[in-house]
């Protein structure tokens, strides 16, 4: 049963007060205080965002819908709220002013469990559905556009600031279906065009350039947009002036900007100060131009070059919207790149739960609608819709479509019901109905390509039961009808087009489409064996590739190989080159094995005829015994080889352990024959496998198993010194015996074992000097020893060993240029070499090696756009390069590199929220990007990025105990935020630094951060005239550096130099400054410090 009553709780607690929004009342120890409705709205908005700083612009949008008369009402309202709460602006207990940013609740806010949020007063909506379905919001729906007040405020603030600085251009990026057009058309432009604009910032006329016309004649397309400007009901340019406008735009003359200014002045449109009137040009859906080919791109360059001239006059502001998967293509338009420089790019953030709740509830309130409450569960439909939407990766199209369909099924009392929601199949099922309508609207030729498209888009999940979606690169679709089919579904937002790893592609908006749309569901049922076969072959191929394309990982003869051959023969089943090669080599091996079996049978027959019946029977008896032994050993080999790898990939540790133990029991049961190398090798491998399983489980007996494997390998190598497999297994066992102490920071113990690993690998290379596997083993052994050298600060030895490791990998790549595993390993070694060079203050050389590693990983990612491993490693490598660019003062390059890495890592962490490493790396990228953006001068965006990093870390801590790296990142973000607040004049920043130092503790493991915070506080105290306190902090920082030991990394030298400067030891500091200058260290904050504390000598 259901009900339509309002069973929500709207009251909550703020410090000592109970807030009752519905009654506009505060209840506290001193009694009741009644508030005006608008003041209550402001207080509720602040309290519902108690962890955030809410800007004045956002409060204007949330509580006044951006419309007010006279002075800005926000500051007055805050003052009235403080009086009602008994609060103080100078010593706030409830509402703090965050200088140049907004307001923040500082008291504790407690919401009851069933608190459902409060919808601020909204205008009455009587124009049909308040939901737009899969379409975009327009100006006619501005009154019911909710949930994006933060983005609206940020866009308006960014536009105002850039216009004031003479760079009135903003490029907005976001995935397909993220609401870019709706935000601008319904959220931003209506606020700018209302009387008085938004807080004095007013668009007196708006027009839009048809993006698809720019390829034919960009100047004409822009001129036609300018002809559409109407100021006060009067055209700014007359139709007869079209040719003049085209010629003026083509010539690039500044006269046109002057003419615009003259005509606006004649109409008394204010300029500058508190009132600023402007003209707006909008370019929507840039991705359509990028997708159209090279000719429209030339027009796009011409368009933005002409816009650059118009913007220079300060009276024109331009907005461009583009899907973020086309962002790399922007580099093909130099004029657009120049326009967006600085803070000219706005990334539309994902919607959070609170914003989704507003999108659901506020339009319903405006239209007088109510959400049903399920009496059995007490759940409200609006809560269910919000929670279902939160679980979607890109929820907006799904949510709007479901809401629109539910609205169409409302009852006469305006109740939105659970019955309607179930009838459309819920948030996911509504897609199926839409899919059928979209399919029916396409041409028959495109419809017939559906099976081929589904073959590329659908796979089976881990349980082989449910279909899951696969991302498809647009470049892989070379058939026009298939492309039309996919594009049709993208346009209806049933597919989402985006950029992953720098490759444009598309995927289903939700996998339920394949389960609930009858056409797709039936196809999956009919093609289940094909999907299973493709999934299994793909998994087997990955293992084969990861293991260096070894023959023992090829497909065995039988059903699996037969199915793989059918896949290869099917022209409509896309298989990559690796998979085709894998199936081909598996087929060739099966044919060779079949020929060998026939030859063996023939040999037995011939032998029997020649030796006579008695001899034959004896030989057959011996052959049968030997054959059984060979078969058993072959089975054991399979158990320790292919079966082990399959079970390891599935994480079946218990079964793996049983396999290893059963294999060992059989081997032990054989007659002792130390001279049988095959049996001995199997025993070694079984022992090693048992050790690996025990180590994975954290069992202390792992060491015993590895030691047993080593001892057996030592004996076999002594008996057969030319047996390459014996030396290979000896090296493997020694590696694991070194890995155990290494994980416990026992570097001496690890070094002894890894030295033996290197000796075994060198002997292996002596026996097989050109064998790729032998060369790789020696490379890995050198890498391990070099890592120990690096940890022990033996930099010369580390550089030599890493160098030899890289040279060996290059030799392998000369033999196997397509071996991606070795390419990735080489990139890893190059990164290590770069780290060694950084430790030696060789910044330029380090940059070169990090760039080389990035190039290698970028090539791998481009070859396999759907392989997330390469995308992750490329993003991490890109951050190394960006960090070194910042160290050399190349701020713009650093910002671009960090931003690109952050986009990739955000996509990865959102695609797999359970991956703690990806989540931490995404937070790391946000924090580093924020620091680079701060040094570029955009403090507002920098603070937003630091908070985003903290938010990402906080979401991770809800799933698992935070790692030490995560805790360090949290402290780093807090430090950067404190510095930003300090730069903005916030008096609480000093207290933030004090709190940070308390959290770091006296024996902090992160010396670098601890010293940075101490130095920053020392600088603050020095500016405040507290010289002794500053000296105390500097002395503590220097003591920490001395305790950490010698370190020639540029950041460590810079930290030491700062402490010496603050302690007045200028001569010592000057030497370090000169060393850094010679090394090319030009970090902007280093330059800033030397400017604030001159040493009296030439410094960078």
N, C-alpha and C positions, 0 to 999 in steps of 0.2 A: 504493500500500500504506500501511497505517496501523499504528501500534503504540500500546500503552497504557502504556509506560514513562514515568517522570518524568524527562524530559530537560531540566529547568529548572536554572538556576544560582541558588542561594539565598544564596551568600556575597557580601559586599561589603566595601568599605573605609571606615573612619571614621578620618580623620586618620592616625595611625601604626598603627592597629589594623586587623586583618582580622577581620570578624565572621562567624561560622559559626552561623546560627540553628538549623539542624537538630541540631547537636551541642552547642548551648548553650555555645560556647567563643569566647573572644577570643584572638587571636594577635597579639603585639606584640614589640618589641625585647627586652623583659624575659622573654619566654616566653609560656606559655599561662595563661589565667585562665578558670576554669569558673564559669558563672552558673546560678542557679536558673532554671527555665523561665519563671516569671513576670517575672523581671528581664529576660530576653532579649526577651520580648514587648514590654515597655515600651521597651526600646532600639530594637527594630525599628520600632515605631510612630513614635517620634520621628525616626528616620533616614529613614523613607519620607516624612516630612513635614518635611524639613530646612529648607524655605523658610518654614515656618509656625511660629507659636506654638501649641502644643497645650495646651489647658486640662487641669487636673487632672480635671475632670468627664469630658472626652473619654477620657482615659487609663483612668478607672474603667470606662467603658462598653466600650472596645476590649479591655482586658486582663482585667478582672474581670467583664465583662458586667453591671456595676453592682451586683454582690453582694459584700459583704465583711462581716466581723464585727470589732467593736472599732474602733480608730482608723482614720482614712483611711489606706490603705496606700501611696498615691502618693508622699507626701513621704519616707517611709522608703525606698521603692524607689529614688527619685532619689538619696538619700544613699548607698545601697549601690552604685549604678552609678558614682557619682563616685569612691568608694573603689576600685572595680575598675579604673577607667580612669586613676587617679592624678590626678583632677581636683579643682578647688577651687570652692566656691560663690562666694567673693568675687572670684576672678580666674579665671573659667571658660575652659577651652580646648576643652571638649567640650559640656557641658550648662549653659546659662545659665538662671537664673530670671528671668522677666519678671514683675515685681511686679503682683499682682492679675490676671494673665492666664494664666500657665502656664509652660511650659518650651519652650526652643528649642535645637536643635543649632547650635552655632557653628563646629564644625570642618567641614572639607570631607568630603562624603560622595560616594563614587564607586561606582555600580552597574555591573556588567558588562552587555554588550549584551543577553544573554539572561536577565537577571534577571527573574523573573516575579512577584515579590512574595511575601510570607510571610503565611500565614493563622495568626492567633493561635489558641491552643487553644480549641476550641469544644465545647459539650456534644454528646453523641451524640443523633442524631435518628432515631427509629424509627416515626414516625407518618405514613408515606406520603410524598407528594411534598414536598420542602423548598421548592418553588416554588409560588406561588399562582395563576399564570396571570394572567388579566385581572381577577381579583377583588382585594380589598384584604386585606392582612395583618390578622389579629386577634390577641388575646392568646394564643390557642392556637398561634400561629406565632411568638411572640416569640423563641423560642430560635434561629430561623433568619432573623431579621430583621437584615440587615447593610447596611453601606454608608452609613448615615446617622448615624454616631456624632457627627460635628460638629454636625449639626442637633439631635440629641437633647440634647447638652450645652448648646447655646445656648438651647433651649426651657426646659430645666430651670433653667438659671441665670437666665433672664429671669423665669420664674414665681416662683422663690424670691425674687428681688430685689423684684419688684412686690408679692408677698404681704407681705414684710417692711415695705414702705412703705405698706401698707394699700390697694393697688390690684391685688388678685389676679385680674386678668383679662388674657387674651391672645387676640388675633385672629390666626389663621394664614391667610395668603393664598398661593395658588399656582395654576398653570394646571390645567385638567382633565387628569388622568392623571399628575400630578407626585408623587403618593404622600402627600398630606396625611393622609388617614385612616389609612393604614398607619403613618405615623410616630407618630401619637398612640396608636393602639390597640395597636400591637406594639412601639413604640420608647420611648414616654414613660410611659404609664400603668402597664405592668408593672414598671418600675423604681420608680415611686412606691408601688405597692401591695405590694411584697415586704416581708418582715419588716425593720423598721428603716427602710424607705423608701430614698431615695437620699441618702446622706450625712446622715441625720437628717431629711430633708424627706419626709414620708410622707403618702400618701393613705389614710385609714382607711376610706373608702367612696367609690364612684364611681357616678354614675347619669347617664343621658342623657335630654335633653329631645327629644321627637319634634317636629322643626322644623315639620312640616306640621300639627300640632295647634294651634299657637299662634294661628292665625287664628280658630279657633272660641272658645277660652278659654285665654288665655296663663297666667292664674293657676292654672287647673286642671291644665294641662300641666306647669307647674313643680312644683305640689304633688304630682302623681303621681311625678315624678322624685325628690322628697325622700322620699316614702314608700318608695322603693326603696333608700334608704341602709341598709346593714347594717353595724353596727360590732361586731366580735367575734362575729359570728353572731347578733346581736340587732338588731332593727329600731330605728332611732333615733326614728321616729314610727310609731304604730299606724294601721291602716286607718281606725279610728273617728275619727281626728283630721283626716281629709281636709278636711271643711268648715271646721274651725278654721284649717287652713293656707291655704285659699283666701281666707278672710276676712282673715287676717293679711297675706297678700301684697297683697291689694287695697287695704288701708288704708295700706300703706307704713310700718307701725309698726316701730320698732327693737326691740320686745319679742321678735320672732321670732329675731333674731340673738342676743339675750340668752338665750333659751330653748335655742338650739343650744349655746351655750357652757356653760350649766349642765349639759346632758345629757352633753356630752363630758367635762366635768370629773368627773362622777359615774362615768364609765367610765375615768377616769384617763388620758385622752388628753392628752399633753403639749402645751404651748403656748409658743412662743418659745424662745430659746436654741438649743442644739445639736440639740434634738429638737423637731420641730413637726409635730403631727398636724392634718390638714385634711380637709375634705369637698370633693369635686370634682363640678362640673356640666359636662357636655359638650353642646355644641350643634353638630352636624355638618350639613354640606350646607346652609348658609344660602341658597345660591343657589336652592334649590327654593322657598323662601318668597318671595324677590324675584321669581321668575318667575311666581308664582301670582296676582299682582294687588294692588290697593290694600288689600283687607280684611285679608289676612294680614299686611301691613306694619303695620297698626295693632296687631295682636297682637304683632308683633315689638317694637314700641316698648314695649308693656306688659311683655313678658318681660324686656327689658333694664333697664327701670326697676325691676322687682321684684328682679332680680339685683343691681342697684346697692345696694339696701338690705341684701341678704343679705351682700354682700362687705364692707360697712362693719364687720361684726363681727370680721373677720380670721380666721374659721374656715372660710370657703367660698372656693374658688378656681374660676374658670370659664374654660373654653376654648371658643372658637368657631372653626369652620372654614368657609372660603368660597372659591369660585373667584375668582381675581383679576379676571376680566372683569366681575364684579358689584361691584367695589370702589366705583365712583362711586355706586351705589345706597345705599351705607351712609349717605350724607349724608341720606337720607330717614328715618333712624332716629336722632333726636337722642340718645337714651339710649345707643345703641351708640357714637356718635361721642364722647360724654363718657367712656365707659369705656375707650376705646382711646387716649385722650390721653396724650402722652408716648411711652413706649417700648412701648405696648400693641399694636403691630402687628409680626408676624413674617413676613417674606417668605421663603418656602421657595426656596432657591437651586437652580440647575440642578446636576445630578450631574456630577462631573468623572470623568476616566478611572479614577483610583484607586478612587473609590467604586463605579463600575460594575464594576470588577474584583472588588471584595469581594462585590457582589450576585451575581455569577456563581459565584465560587469557594467562598466560605465556607459557604453552605448545602450544597454538594456535599460538602465535607469533613465537615460534621456528619452527613450521611447516609451516609458511607462510599462516595461515588461518585467516579469518576475520569473525567477528560476525555481523549479520544483524541488521539494525536499522529500527524500525517500524516508518514509516513516520507519521502515524496518531497520535501516542502517543509520538514519539521521544525516546522511550525506546530501549536500546540496549539489545540484547539477553544475552550477558555476565552479564549485570546487573540483568536481570530477573532470570538467573540461580543462581547467587549469593544470591539474596534475597529469592528465593524459598528454597535454601539450608539452609540459616540461620534459617529458621522456623522449620527445622527438628531436632529431638533430637540426631540422629546419622547420619549426612548427607553424609559422605564420600562414602559409597557404592552406595547410590542412585545417587549422583552427578556423580561419575565416570561412572556408567552404562549409565546414560542419555547422558553424553558427548560422550561416545563411540558410542552409537546408532546414535546420531546427526552427528558425523563424518562420519559414514557409509553412511549417506544420504546427504553429502555435494555436492555442484554443481561443475562444471568443473573449476570455478574460485576460488574454495577453500572457499566458503562462507558457514558458518554454519547458518542455517535459522530457522526462527520461524515456517515455515511450517513443517520442520523435527521435531522440538520440540513438536508441536501439534500432529504430526502423531504418536509419541510414547506415547502420553498421558501425556506429561509433566514429571516433576521429579518423581511424584508419579505413573502415569499410566504405565511408562516403566516397573514397577515391575510386572504388570499383565502378560505381554508377557514372562518375565523371569520365572514367577511362572509356567506357563503352560509347558514350556520346562523342568523345573526341575521336575515337576510332571510326565511328560512322561518318564523321565529317570529312575524312580524308579520301583522296582519290583511290580507286580500286588497285592501281599499280602499287601505291604505297601500302595499302592494306595487305597485299599479298606478301610483303616483305616482313610481316610480323614474326613468323617462325624463325627467319634468319636473324632478326634483331634479338629475339629472346635467347637464341643460342649464345649470343655474346654477352647478354646482360644477366642471365640466371645461372646460379650454381646451387649446390645442395649444402646445407649447413653441416656442422661437425657430426650431428647425429644421423645424417643422411636421410632425414625425414622431411624437414621443412626447407622450402626454397629461400635462398638469400640473394640479394642483389650484388651485382658486380659493376664496378665503374668501367666505362668504355671510353677510350680516347676518341675524340672526333676524327683524328687523323686515320684511325683504323676503319672508318666507314667511308668506303670509296664508291658506293653505289648511290646514285642520286635519289632513288625511291626510298631506300632505307634511311638516308639522311633526312628526307622530307618527313618520314614517319616519326623519327626521333625528334626532329625540330617541332613538329606539331604537338607532341606531348610536353616538350619543354615550354612552349608558349602557353599551354594550359596549366603549367606548373605541376604536372604530374611527374615529370622528370625534373631534376635539378642539375643545371650546368654549372660547373665550377672549375677551379684551377687546383690541381694536386701535383705537387712536385714540379711545377712549371709547365705541366702539360694540361691542355684544355680537354675536358671530358664531361660525361654526363652519367647519371645514375637515377634510379627510381627515387621519388621523394620518400617513399617508404616501401619496405619489402612486402607489406601486407597486400600491395597491389597484385603481386604474383600469387598470393594465396586466395584473394577474394574476388578478383576479376575472373569470371568464368573462362574467358578465352585463354588467359595466361595459366590458370589452374589446370585446365584440361591439357594444355601443351606440356606442362610439367609432368603430369601423370603419364602421358604417352611417351615422354622422352626421359623417364627417370633413369633407365639403364645408361643412356648416353651421358647424362649429367654425372652419374656415379663414376662411370669409366673415366670421364675427363678429369674429375676431381682427384681420383686415385693416380692417374698417370701424371697429373701436374705435381702432386705431392712427391711421387717417386722421382720425377725429373729434378725437383728442387734438391732432394737428398743427393742424387747423382752429381749434380752441379756443385753443391756445397762440399762434396767429398773429392773434388778434383777429377770428376768424370771417370772414376774407377770402374772397371768392368764388373766387379762383384756387386755393383748397385744397379746393373741393368735389369730389365724385366725378365723374369724366368719364363720359359715356354709354358704355354697353357692358356687358360681363359683370359687372364689379364693381358697377355701379349696379343691375343686374338682381338680383344676389344680395342686395344690401342691401335692396331692396324686398321680396324674399321674407322676409327676417328681420323686417322691419317688420310684415308681414302675419301672421306666425306668433305666435299668442297665447301659446304655451308658451316662447317665447324671450325672456327678460327683457332689455330695452334701457332704458337710462336716458333721461332727458328730453333731454339734450344729443345723444345718438346719434339719437334719433327726429327731433329738429329738423334734425340734419345730413343725414340721408337725405332728409327732406322738402324741404329747400332745394336739395339736389342734384337731386332729381326736377324741381322747378320750373324750375331753370336749364336742364336738358336739354330740357324742353318749350319754353322760350323760344327756345333755339338751333334747335330743329327748325322752329319757325314762321318764324324769320329765314331759314333756308335755303330754305324753300319760297318766301318772298317774293322772295329774290334770284333764284331760278330763273325765277319769273314775270316779273321785271323784265328779265332778259336776253332772254326770248322776245319781250316787247313791243317792246324796243329793236330787235331784229333785224327784225321785221316792218316797222317804221316807216322804217328807214334803208336798206333794200334789201340785196341780197345782197352787193355789193362792200363797202359800208360795214360790213355785219355781219361779213364775214370779217376786215376790218382791225381792227374793234373786238374781235372774238374773239381775234385774235392778241395785241393789246395786253392784253386782259383775262387771256389765258392767262399772259402774262409777269408781269403784276402779281399774278395769283393765285398763281403759283409763288413769287413773292417773299413775298407775304403768308403763304403756307403755310410757307415756309422760316422766316420770322420767327416764325410761330406755333410751329413746332417748336423754334426756339431759345428762345422764351419759355417753352415747356414744360420744356426742358432746364434753364434757369436758375431755374425756379420749382418746379413740383411734383416733377419728377425729382430735382432737387437736394435738396429737403427729405427725400425718401424715402431717398436715399443717405446724407445726413447723419445721419439717425436710425439707420441701420445702421452708421455709422462707416466707410463705404467711401471713405476719403480718396483712394486712388489713382484710383478710378473718377470721383469728384467732380472731381479735377484734370483728368482726360481730358475730362470733359464741358465744363468751363470753357474749356479750350484749344481743343477742337473748335468750340465756339460762337464763340470769338474769331477762329479762322481763317476761319470762314464770313463773319463780319461784316467782317473786313478785306478779304475778296475782293470785297465789294460795291463798286460805283462810289462814290467819295467824294462824299457828299452831306450836308454838315454841317447842312443845313436840314431833313433828315428826322429829326424828333424821336424817332420810334419806334426807328429803327436806332441812334441815338446812345444812347438809354436802355439798349438791349440791350448795347451796347459797355461802358457804364459798369457795368452789373450783372455782366457777364462778368469785367471787370477786378477788381471788388470780390470776386467769388467766388474768383478765383485768389488774391487776397491773403489771404482768410480761410483757404484751404487751406494756403498756405505758412506762415501764422502758426501754425496748428495743428501743423504739422510742425516749427516752430522755425527755419524758413529766414529768412535775413536779407533776402532779396529781396521779402518780403511788403510792405515799405514802398514799393517801387517800384510794385507793382500798385495799392496804395491811392492813391498820388500820381497815377498815370495816371487812375484813376477820378475823382479830385477835379478834375484839370485838364479832363477832358472835361465834367464836370458844370458847372464854372465857365463854360466856353464856351457850353454850352447855356443856362445861366441868363442869360448876357449877351445871347444872341440872342433868347431867349424869356423875358423877366423875369417873365411871368405863368404860366409852366409849373410847376405845383406839383410834378410828379414830378421835375423837374430839381433843385429845392431840396431835395426829400426825399433824392435820391441824393447831393447835395453834403453834406448833413448826415451821411449814413451814412459816406461816405468820410472826412470830418473826424473822426468818432468813432473810426474804426479808426486813423487817423493819430495820434490822441492816446492811444489805448490802448497802443500799442507803447512810447512813452517812460514812460507811467504804470507799466507792469509792471517797468520798470527804475528806478523811483523818481525819474525825471526829471520832477518835477512842473511845472517851468517849461515844458518842451517840450510836455507834455500840455495845460497850460493854454492855450497859443496855439492849438492845434488845436481844443480843446473850446470855446473862445470862438467860433471860426468855426462850429462845430456849432450853438451857441446862436443865432448870427446867422441861419443858414440856417433853423433851426426857427422863429424869429420871423417871417421872411418867409413861411414856409409857413402860419403862423397868420393872417398878414395876408391871404393869398390865400384861405384856407378857415377863417374864424374860428370856425365851429362844428363843424368836422370833428374827429372823435374821434382819428384817427391823427395829425393835425397837433398837436393839444393834447398828445398823449402824447409826441411827439418833443420838444416844447419842455420838457415835464416832465422827460424823461430828460436832456436837455442841462443843465438847471438842477441836477439831482441830481449830475451829474458835476462841475460847477464847485463845487458846495457841498462835495463830498467833498474837493476840493483845498483849499478854504478851511478845512475842519475839520483837515486834516492840517497846514496852516500856522498853526493856532491863530488864524485870523481868524474868531472865533466869531460876531460880529455878521453878517458877510456870509454865513457858512454858515447861520445861522438864517433869514435872509431868503430865501436861495435854496431851502433845503429847504421853507420855508413856501410859496413860490410853486409849487414842484413838487407839494406836497400839494394845493394849491388847484386846480391844473390837473387832477389825477387825480380830484378830487371832481366837477369839471365833466363829465368823461367818464362817471363812474359815474352822474351824474344822467341822462345819455342812455342809458347801457347798464348798468342796475343789476345785471344778471346776469353781467357780464363778470368772471370770477374772476381772470384774469390781472392786470387793473387793480386789483382789490381787494388782491391779494397785493403788487403794486408799491406801493400806498398804505401798506400795513402796513410795508413796508421803509422808506419815507420817514419814517413816524412813528417808527420805531425810531431812525433817524438824528437826528431832532429831539430825541428823548429823550436821545441820546448828547451832543448839543450842550448840552442843559440840565444834564446831569450835569457836563460840563466847566465849567459856570458855577456849580456848587454849588446848582442849583435842583432839589432832590431831589423835592419834591412835584410840580412840573410834569413832570419826567422820568417819574415814576411814572405820571402820567395818560396820557402819550403811549405809554409801553410797554404799559399796560393796553389802550389803544385798539387798538394793533397786535395784541395777543394776542386780543382779541375778534374781530377781522376774520379772523385765521388759524384760530381755533377754529370760526368759522362755515363756512369753506371746508372744514376737515377733516370736520365733521359732514355736509356735503353730499356729500363723497366719501371715505367711510371707508376705502376700499381704496387710495386714492392716497397713497403713502408720502411724497411731497414735502410735502404739507400737514401730515402728522403730524410730520415732522421740523422744519419751520419753526415749528409751534405749540410744540413742546417747547423749542426754543431761545428763543422769545419768553417762554415761561413762566419760564425761568431768569433772564431779564432782570428780570422782575417780582419773582421771589423774591429776587434779589440786592438790589434796592432795598428790599424789605420788611425784609431783615436789616439794611440800613444804617439803617433807621428804628426798629430794635429790635423789630420784629414777628417774633419768632423762630418761633412756631408756624406762622404763615402762610408764612414762608420755608421751613420744613421740609416743609410740605405741598406747596408749589409745586415744590420741588426733587425730592421723591419722585415726584410725578406725572410730571415731565419725565423723570426717570431711568427709570421704567417704560417710557415710550414709546420712549426711545432704546435701551434694552436690547433691546426687542422688534425694533426696526429693525436693530440691529447683528447680532443673532442670525439674523434672516431673511436678511440679506445680509452675511456676514462679509467680503466683498471690498471693501465700501464703507468706505474709510479715514476719510472725514469722519464718517460715522455712528458708527464705532467710537471715534474720538477724542471726539466729543460725548458718547457714553455714559460714557466715562471721566471727562470733565469734569463730567458730572452727578453721578457717584458721589463725586468729590472735593468738589464744592461741597455736596452733600447731607451728606457726612461732616462738613464744617466746621460746617454749620448744626446738625446733630444734636449735635456736640460742644458748641456754645454753648448748646444746650438742656439739657445736663447728662448725656447718655448717652454716656460715653466708650467703652464697649465696642462699642456699635453703630457709633460714629464710626470707630473703628479698623478695624472690619470693612469699612466702606464705602471708606475710603482704600485698604485692601489690594485691594479689588475693582477700584478704579480703576487701581491699578498692574498688576493682573493683566490687565485689558482692554488696557492699553497694551503690555504685554509680548507678548500674543498678536498684536497688530498688528505689532510689531517683527520677529516671526518671518516675516511675509509680505512686508514691505518695509522699506526704511530709514526709521527714525523721522523724522517732520517736526520742525521747530523747535518747533512748538506741542506736539507729543507729548513732546518732551524737557522743555519748560517744565512741562507737567503732571506729569511724573514727579518733577521737583524739588519742585513744590508739594505733592504727596502725601507725599513723604519729609519735608518740613518739618512738615506737620500731624501726621504720625505721631511725629516727634521731640518735638513739643510735648505730644502725648498721653502719651508715655512719661515725659516730664519731669514732667507733672502727676501721674502715678502713682508718682513717686519713683524712676524708673529712672535709675541713675547713668550709663548709656551714652548718655542723650539728649544730653548736652553734646558727646560725641564725634561724635554724628550731626550736630549743628549745625556743628562744625568741618569735617566731611567735605563737607557741603553747600556751605559757603563756598568750599572748594577747587574743587568742581565748577562753581560759578557763575563763578569766575575774577575777575580784577581788572577786566576790561572787559565785564561781563555785559550782554547785550542786554536782560535783564529787570530793569530798575532796581527795580520795585516789589517783586519777590520778594527780590532781593538786599538791599534796605534792610530788609525785614521780618525776614530771618534775622539780619542784623547787630543790629537792635534787640532781637530776642529774646535773642540771646547776651549783649548788653550788660545786659539786665535780669537774666539769670542770674548774670552776674559781679558785678553790684551786690549781689544778695542774698547772694552768697558772700563779700562784703567786698573784692572786687578792684576798687576804684574806678577805678584808672588804666586797667586793661584794659577796663573798661566804657566809659570816656571815649574810648578809642581807637576802639572799635567805633562809638560814636555819631558821632564826628567823621568816620569813613569813610562812614557812612550819609548824613550831611548833605552831604558832598562829592559823593556820587553824585546826590543830589536837586538840588543846585545845577547840576551839569553837565547834568542832563536839561532844565533850563530851567523857566520859570514854568508852574505847573499848578494850577488852582483846583478840580480834582476833589476830592471829599470824602476819598477814600482817600489822595490825595497830601498834602492838608493835614493829615490825621491822622498820616501818617508823619513829616512835617516837625515837627509838634507834639511827637511822641514823642522825636525826636532832640534837640530843644531842651530838653525837660524833663530828659533824661538828661545833658545838658551843663550843666544848672543855669541856663539862660537862661529863667527863669520868666516874665518880663514878656512876651517875644515869644511864648512858648508860650501864655500866657493869652489873647492876642489871637486866636490861631488857634482855641483851644478855644471862645471866645465866638462866632467866625464859624461854626464847625461847629454849635454849639448853636442859633444863629439859623436855620441852614439845616435844622434838624430831624434832624441826624445823631445817631443813638442806637445805633450798632453796639455789640453787647454787649462786644466786646473793647476798644473805645474806652472804654466806661464802666468796664470792669475796670481798664484802665490808669490812668485818672484816679483811681480809688479807691485803687489801689496807690501812686500818686504824686500826692497832692493838691496843687493849685496855690494853695490858700488863697483861692479865689474860687468863686462859684457856677458849678458845671459840671454837665453832665447826669449 
